[in-house]
Amino acid sequence: MKFTFSVADDELPPASGFDLGHMDVLGSEGEANSRDRTPDQAMMIYLSVTLLLDGVRHFLTGRERTYESAAVVSSFSLKFSRKKGGWLETRHESALVDRSSEKDLAAALYQGADTFARATLRHLPLDDAGRGDLEASLAEFGRWYVRQRLEVRHD
């Protein structure tokens, strides 16, 4: 599974944590993206990545059977469902995009969000609210992810 996040090409300077952008998800069973849709599914990308990180982390640490993440100011969404055998399914508009383990989902999301943050956050003002939210969520997800990996190694 692979997550790619990007700022929309038509966003004008100066950069803002409220800029629109797109999400691309490439899974074992298909793909989903917010591009070239009618109606437009561009989202406030920094805020949407923040919500996705926080929501998936809470879902993976909880016992809920499903979690749906909706993008900010967009109809784009992803639905995650626990299945027998410890698998997770990721769907977009009822179409199956991916079947993976919790570990693989977490790794893909963290890698995609970290890559996006490293490439784009430097363009935002230090006091930008969207920047601060994404930095905090990414750091919390990273701490949780590292703890999970260490716990798995010791089992």
C-alpha positions as CSV (number, residue, x, y, z in Angstrom):
1,M,0.0,0.0,0.0
2,K,1.2,3.5,-0.8
3,F,-0.2,6.9,0.2
4,T,0.9,10.0,-1.7
5,F,-0.2,13.5,-0.7
6,S,0.3,16.7,-2.8
7,V,-0.6,20.3,-2.9
8,A,-2.8,21.2,-5.9
9,D,-0.8,22.6,-8.9
10,D,-3.1,25.7,-9.1
11,E,-2.6,26.9,-5.5
12,L,-1.1,30.4,-5.5
13,P,1.6,31.7,-3.2
14,P,1.9,32.3,-0.4
15,A,1.6,28.7,0.8
16,S,-0.9,28.1,3.6
17,G,-1.9,25.2,5.8
18,F,-5.3,25.6,4.3
19,D,-4.2,24.9,0.7
20,L,-6.0,22.4,-1.4
21,G,-4.4,19.3,-2.5
22,H,-4.9,15.6,-3.4
23,M,-4.6,12.2,-2.0
24,D,-3.5,9.1,-4.0
25,V,-3.8,5.6,-2.6
26,L,-2.3,2.6,-4.4
27,G,-3.3,-0.7,-2.9
28,S,-3.0,-4.4,-3.5
29,E,-6.5,-4.5,-5.1
30,G,-6.8,-1.1,-6.8
31,E,-6.3,2.6,-6.4
32,A,-8.2,5.7,-5.3
33,N,-7.5,9.3,-5.7
34,S,-9.1,12.7,-5.4
35,R,-8.0,14.0,-8.8
36,D,-10.0,14.8,-11.9
37,R,-13.4,14.1,-10.2
38,T,-16.8,15.7,-10.7
39,P,-17.5,17.3,-8.4
40,D,-13.9,18.3,-7.6
41,Q,-12.6,16.3,-4.6
42,A,-9.5,18.5,-3.9
43,M,-9.3,18.8,-0.1
44,M,-7.5,21.0,2.5
45,I,-4.6,18.7,2.3
46,Y,-2.6,19.6,5.4
47,L,-5.8,19.3,7.6
48,S,-6.9,16.1,5.8
49,V,-3.6,14.3,6.3
50,T,-3.7,15.4,10.0
51,L,-7.2,13.9,10.4
52,L,-6.2,10.7,8.6
53,L,-3.1,10.2,10.8
54,D,-5.1,10.8,14.0
55,G,-8.1,8.8,12.9
56,V,-6.1,5.7,11.8
57,R,-4.0,5.8,14.9
58,H,-7.1,5.8,17.1
59,F,-8.7,3.1,15.0
60,L,-5.7,0.8,15.1
61,T,-5.4,1.2,18.9
62,G,-9.1,0.7,19.5
63,R,-11.6,-2.1,19.0
64,E,-13.9,-0.5,16.5
65,R,-14.7,-2.7,13.4
66,T,-14.7,0.2,11.0
67,Y,-13.4,3.7,10.6
68,E,-14.2,6.2,7.9
69,S,-11.9,9.2,7.3
70,A,-13.5,12.1,5.4
71,A,-11.3,14.8,3.9
72,V,-11.7,18.4,4.8
73,V,-14.0,20.4,2.4
74,S,-14.2,17.4,0.1
75,S,-16.4,14.4,-0.5
76,F,-13.3,12.1,-0.8
77,S,-13.2,9.4,2.0
78,L,-11.6,6.1,2.8
79,K,-13.2,3.4,4.9
80,F,-11.1,1.0,6.9
81,S,-12.6,-2.3,8.1
82,R,-11.2,-5.1,10.3
83,K,-11.7,-8.6,8.8
84,K,-11.1,-12.1,10.1
85,G,-7.5,-13.3,10.2
86,G,-6.2,-9.8,11.3
87,W,-6.6,-8.2,7.9
88,L,-7.8,-4.7,7.2
89,E,-9.7,-3.7,4.1
90,T,-9.4,-0.2,2.7
91,R,-12.3,1.0,0.5
92,H,-13.1,4.1,-1.5
93,E,-16.7,4.6,-2.6
94,S,-17.3,0.9,-1.8
95,A,-14.5,-0.3,-4.2
96,L,-11.8,-2.4,-2.5
97,V,-8.5,-0.6,-2.7
98,D,-6.3,-2.7,-0.4
99,R,-6.1,-5.7,1.9
100,S,-3.2,-5.5,4.4
101,S,-2.1,-5.9,7.9
102,E,-2.4,-3.2,10.5
103,K,1.4,-2.9,10.5
104,D,1.5,-2.4,6.7
105,L,-1.3,0.2,6.7
106,A,0.5,2.1,9.5
107,A,3.8,2.0,7.8
108,A,2.4,3.1,4.4
109,L,0.5,6.0,6.0
110,Y,3.4,7.1,8.1
111,Q,5.8,7.0,5.2
112,G,3.4,8.9,2.9
113,A,2.7,11.6,5.5
114,D,6.3,12.0,6.4
115,T,7.4,12.3,2.8
116,F,4.7,15.0,2.2
117,A,5.6,16.9,5.4
118,R,9.4,16.9,4.5
119,A,8.7,18.2,1.0
120,T,6.1,20.9,1.8
121,L,6.1,22.1,5.5
122,R,9.2,24.2,4.9
123,H,7.1,26.4,2.6
124,L,4.6,27.3,5.3
125,P,5.1,30.0,7.9
126,L,6.3,28.6,11.3
127,D,3.2,29.9,13.0
128,D,0.8,28.4,10.4
129,A,-2.0,26.4,12.2
130,G,-2.2,23.7,9.5
131,R,1.6,23.2,9.7
132,G,1.5,23.0,13.5
133,D,-1.4,20.5,13.5
134,L,0.3,18.3,10.9
135,E,3.7,18.4,12.7
136,A,2.0,17.4,16.0
137,S,0.0,14.6,14.5
138,L,2.9,13.2,12.5
139,A,5.1,13.3,15.7
140,E,2.4,11.5,17.7
141,F,1.8,8.9,15.0
142,G,5.6,8.4,14.8
143,R,6.0,7.8,18.5
144,W,3.0,5.3,18.5
145,Y,4.4,3.6,15.4
146,V,7.8,3.1,16.9
147,R,6.3,1.7,20.1
148,Q,4.2,-0.7,18.1
149,R,7.1,-2.0,16.1
150,L,9.2,-2.5,19.2
151,E,6.3,-4.4,20.9
152,V,6.0,-6.7,17.9
153,R,9.7,-7.5,17.9
154,H,9.6,-8.6,21.6
155,D,6.6,-10.9,21.2
